[in-house]
């Protein structure tokens, strides 16, 4: 609905619509892991011992895209379309075609990460995943 409204009232302003997949924490900037997205919260809950399993078809692909990559695409799109009086383009941003992450990988990735970087509970004891 937002895209329809923008298209109706934009007059002669260039329009670039950015459609990212699931936006997650940063890849590099301002530092790796900056901002916690929904998927990050679920993985952190696993590290705290609050989530015991990940539901979904094991071969389902999670298309995660880091927030700094999305921001870079927005800046490039703005620069590319700044001088075009009536342009309109839609960018779909994702990574699953080159870097698929299957739901079945998440428990393994999480387990390996949190065994090497364990979190602590409220009492200061290490959480065993």
C-alpha positions in Angstrom: 0.0 0.0 0.0 2.9 2.3 0.8 4.3 1.8 -2.7 1.0 2.6 -4.3 0.7 5.9 -2.4 4.2 6.9 -3.2 3.6 6.2 -6.9 0.4 8.2 -6.9 1.8 11.4 -5.2 5.4 11.6 -6.3 4.8 13.9 -9.3 8.2 14.3 -11.2 10.5 12.9 -8.4 12.6 9.9 -9.3 11.5 6.8 -7.5 13.5 3.8 -6.4 11.8 1.1 -4.4 14.1 -1.1 -2.3 12.7 -4.5 -1.3 15.1 -6.4 0.9 14.5 -9.9 2.2 14.9 -10.6 5.9 17.1 -7.8 7.2 19.5 -8.9 9.9 22.6 -7.6 11.8 25.4 -5.8 10.0 28.1 -7.6 8.1 30.8 -5.0 8.5 29.7 -1.5 9.2 29.6 0.1 11.7 30.9 -3.2 13.2 29.9 -6.9 12.6 26.7 -7.8 14.4 25.4 -4.3 15.0 21.6 -4.2 15.5 19.7 -7.2 16.4 17.0 -8.3 14.0 14.3 -10.8 14.5 16.4 -13.8 13.4 19.2 -12.5 15.7 16.9 -12.5 18.7 15.9 -16.1 18.1 19.5 -17.2 17.7 20.4 -15.2 20.9 17.5 -16.9 22.7 19.0 -20.2 21.7 22.4 -19.2 23.1 20.6 -18.3 26.4 19.0 -21.7 26.5 15.5 -20.3 25.9 14.9 -21.9 22.5 15.3 -25.6 22.2 14.5 -26.1 18.5 14.0 -24.4 15.2 10.8 -25.1 13.4 10.5 -25.4 9.7 11.2 -27.6 6.8 14.9 -28.5 7.0 15.5 -27.5 3.3 13.7 -24.1 3.5 16.0 -21.3 2.7 16.3 -18.3 5.0 17.2 -15.3 2.8 19.0 -13.1 5.2 20.5 -9.8 4.1 22.7 -7.6 6.4 21.5 -4.1 7.2 24.7 -2.5 6.0 24.3 -4.1 2.6 20.7 -2.8 2.4 22.0 0.7 3.3 24.7 0.5 0.6 22.1 -0.5 -2.0 19.9 2.5 -1.0 22.8 4.9 -1.4 23.7 3.5 -4.8 20.1 3.6 -6.0 19.8 7.2 -4.8 23.0 8.2 -6.7 22.0 6.3 -9.8 18.5 7.9 -10.1 19.1 11.4 -8.6 19.2 13.2 -11.9 16.5 11.3 -13.7 13.3 13.3 -13.6 10.7 10.6 -13.8 12.5 7.3 -13.4 11.0 4.4 -11.5 12.8 1.2 -10.6 12.3 -1.6 -8.0 15.3 -3.4 -6.5 14.9 -6.8 -4.9 17.8 -7.4 -2.5 18.6 -10.9 -1.3 21.5 -13.3 -1.0 20.0 -16.8 -1.2 20.9 -17.5 -4.8 24.6 -17.2 -4.0 24.7 -17.8 -0.2 21.7 -20.0 0.8 21.2 -20.6 4.5 19.0 -23.6 5.1 16.9 -23.9 8.3 18.7 -27.1 9.0 22.0 -25.2 9.2 20.9 -22.8 11.9 21.1 -25.2 14.9 24.6 -26.3 13.8 25.9 -22.8 13.2 24.3 -21.6 16.5 25.7 -24.6 18.5 29.2 -24.1 17.2 29.1 -20.4 17.9 27.7 -20.6 21.4 30.0 -23.4 22.4 33.0 -21.2 21.5 31.3 -18.0 22.8 29.0 -19.0 25.6 26.6 -16.6 27.2 26.0 -16.3 30.9 22.7 -16.6 32.8 21.4 -14.1 35.4 23.6 -15.8 38.1 26.7 -15.5 35.9 26.9 -19.2 35.1 27.8 -20.2 31.6 24.8 -21.4 29.5 25.4 -24.9 28.0 23.8 -25.2 24.6 
